[in-house]
């Protein structure tokens, strides 16, 4: 008897949960991305023989250009600070 009650409560809970997620009685969600395009992208990414972080077309910007710009800026600011200290520029009195 207690087992039937527990199964019934579990079933009710799972139905409420599915409805809350957006799934109703056996139907699945609509996909976010068309299956054909997904398979096409998978084939592309699996066939490319580059490093994983450089596979996409925009990945070169995030993996190479931005860190290079940050490093260049940091080196410039360190150099400017050393120059200012050696010539006594910008001291507070």
Secondary structure by P-SEA (a helix, b strand, c coil): caaaaaaaaaaaaaaaaaaaacccccccccccccaaaaaaaaaaaaacccccccccccccccccaaaaaaaaaaaaaaaaaaaaaaacccccc
